[in-house]
Structures are given as structure tokens and as C-alpha cells.
């Protein structure tokens, strides 16, 4: 099962283009019938936490979730949010485009072409002019439009993509201009590019086939690394800690692996050489299941490590405000500093692991047939 190189490139380009949209979009749900005890779970019913522990917990929950605006910080005394709004793009019997400022951070009902929407726990629901939400406060039964908004996570993906394009375009131009010698910011990234080629791609894929995978391996390495680094800034960004994003990246690796695989790869899955015929019928479903588990492991590994790191770090920072004494707060600060340092290493390590495993899967897909396998 071998596909043309041009078809694969076009397919991957389409997937990458739509990743920011599919990763954060929601599917439409039919509006449920109004129950007798339907409560108005609008901003009036959503009470803000009052005690310190609840506020810290709410802040952590807000930090790890995506957002429809880019808030840098807020003044609790005045209720003023400092940041900037992002465009809301909805499909609800037509396209609705407006600014997230219309929601006023979930406090107001937004109107667009006669339709009314509310922002509840960073999900957009269709409602009436009063902002009535039906059902449970945490799980409203109102219909949800298809959400294709430019969220904080999508904006970060775009910024990282632009940054990578500028950096590596500059590196390529410096090679062409200086006779193969890097200059400018590219000097810092050139050894990393060579490391990905010499220590990841060639050993796992082989000299014969590694070149056709290098563009993807370099892209995924720097993409995950830069997103992880952005997640360590005080901007409240958690892109790779979003399972929708890691799912999209894992699917791309899965498709490249299976669309470029040779017949030897599929032969070892469905009709293993050197195995008794009755056992082949038993092992084939297990091998096929392994094909599906590989991208799942990629998805969970990256998501779980980054998400857990954010939770631990934010919890330690929150302890400084709970202890309110020099011993407890100082200890929390030292632990937070230590974890932050470790997270810098984890950011690079997770990019390396994702790239290494992708290269390993590619190598298994293009491995040449060995005649000795039939006699083992």
C-alpha cells in the first residue's frame, strides 16, 4: 500500500492548515427540551469563589484551559481585565463573526444577526436575549454552534508558526548567501538541526529513506519545543497541554507512517513471516491494534506530561499565598523555582521524545525486507 509523494504532501498540508480549527472547535448539539426545573445558569447563577483556596483552584483551572480572549492579568478590586479580545467565528445557519469583547469575559450576552450567545466556562452556547442556560450549570443542554474562533491557543500556534518560518527562512538564506555557512540567529539552531538529522532521523529511519521525513521531523521538533517554552511564560498559555492539539499531531504522524509504509510493513502486520498459519490469524488483530495504539501513546505522553507540569507548578505558586509566613512561602517559592527549572528541561525532552518516536515509526514503515526473516 504505497501512495504517491505528491498526494501525501497535499494531504499533510491540508491537515496542518486545519489543525488550529479542528483542535479547538466544538460540534453542534441539538437543543434539549426544557425541563421543569430548568435554571438560569447564566452569569447571574455563576458565583465567583470567595475563599482563597477556591480562588486559587479557579485560577489554576482557568490557566490550563483555552480562552476566547487573551487576558494578561486582572485587577480583582475593580474587575478590570488587561489584555486584548480575539475574533469569534461561529457557524450557526451561516457565519457569525464578532469580537470576544462582546461577552465581557462571560458577563454579557452577545448578539449576532438576531442570534444570542453566551460564553460559559469557555464554551459558547446559543441562548435567548436574557442569556438563559438550560439544565445543569456545568453541563448546559443548550445548542452549541460550531466554534471556529481564533482562541488564545490558536493564536499561539499561529505565532509559533510565523516565528519558525522567519527563523528557518533566515537560516536557509544565510546558507545560500554565505556558501553553506550559517549566520545570524540560525547559528544557534543549526547544531540542533544537525542533531535531529544525525542522532534521530538517520539511526531510526536509515540513510536511504530519512531525507523524505526530515522536513516533518524538524517541524514537529521545533513546533512542540517552542509551544512548550511559551507555556512556561507568565502569559497563561497551555497549548501542548491540550489533548486536542496532541491528538492532531499524533494523527499526522499516524497518517505519514501508514501512507508511506511499504508492503513489507503491512506484511509483518497481517501475515507475519516465519509464524505458523493458525497463529497468523490470532496475531494479525493484535498487530493491527498496535498500529492504532502507537499514535495514542504519542498523544497521551505529551499531553499528560505538559498538563501535569502546569498543574504542579501553579499549585506550588498558590501555596505561597495560603501559608502566608516566611517558612511556608519561602519553601513554596524554592520548590516552584526548582520545578520551573525542571520544566525547561521537560519542554525540550518532550519535543525530543515525540520526534524520536515519530522517526522510529517511520523507520519501521520503510524497513527493507530481510530474507532471513522467513526462516526464523
Phi, psi and omega in degrees: 000090184239131181252156180293150182295323181294319179297319180295316180297318179295318180297315181293321179298320178294318180297316180295322181295324183266357181302315179298332182278313182289331182294333186238004181279163177240157180266149181290141178237141180290143180289131180280157178293147185288119178284162183294329183261023183301129182249152177278099181263045178277196181295339178289324181277342181274098182275137178284145178295144183254320181279160188297316182298319179293323178295318179296318179297318179294323179294319179296316178300319180292325183293319186277348180268159173285166182218153180270000171221167183250088180268125178277312175197170182224147175268109184295328183292317182261346182076017181274132178256133179252122182166211179211149180282164178235157182288135173262126180234113182238148171246111181212084187056043184130167183272133176238121181235125176203176183273147178293346177296341178296334179280339184050053177059040176085006183267343185234163175265131180263140180243136179214113178053041178086356177259148183241138183224148174235151177256112184232114183054043178063022171239141183261127181239146175277136186212193176260185184295337179273353180077033183285127174250135184264152176083205183288148182299321182273344180223071179297150181259008177296155176293144177246126174289163174289119187262109178245031185291156173275092181278178179299320179293318179296319178299319179296319177300317179295319179295316179296319178298317179295318179298316179296319180298316181292317182297311187276339169293319177296320179295318180295320180293323180294325175298314183291326184279324187253019177068044177086012179249128182284155179213159178073209182298338181297339180297328180287324185270343181302314178298328179290320177299315179295325179294317178298321180290310189278331185251346181243304187289304186297312181297328185265334182254323181108155182299328187286324190244354191294332187297324183288348178255353186297320182299319180289318182297318177294319180297313184291325180296306183288329179296310179294319181297311181295320178295320177297321179293319177300327180291343179269356178278165179285011184281354179072040182256132180218071185279307181286352171270010176257121187294336177294322179289312180295328175297315179298318178295319180294323179295320179298315177299318179300315182292317179299317181301311188276335178280338179256002183290147178268176184293335177296322179297311181290329178295323178287344178272312187263336183212075188297129179288146178078009181247136178306143185305315179300324180291333180297323180292333179277320185280334183302312178297326179293317178295321178294322176297323177298327177299322180280332181287329182304307178293330178297318179294323175300314182298310185291320184299310181293314181299311186295318182293317182287316181298313180296323178298319178294317181297313181297314183295315180292327178294318178295322177295320179296331179295333179298326181276341180278316183293314179055036173215161188295329183285306182294317181293321179295319179296318178296321179296315180296319178295320179297319179296318180295316180295321178299319178295317178296322181296330175297318176292319180297323179302316178286321183296319180292325175295319178296315182295316180298317180291319180298313180293323176299315178297323178296319178293321178296320180297320178292332182284332183247012179298135182286156179286132177251123183298333181291343181295329184288345184254002179266000000 
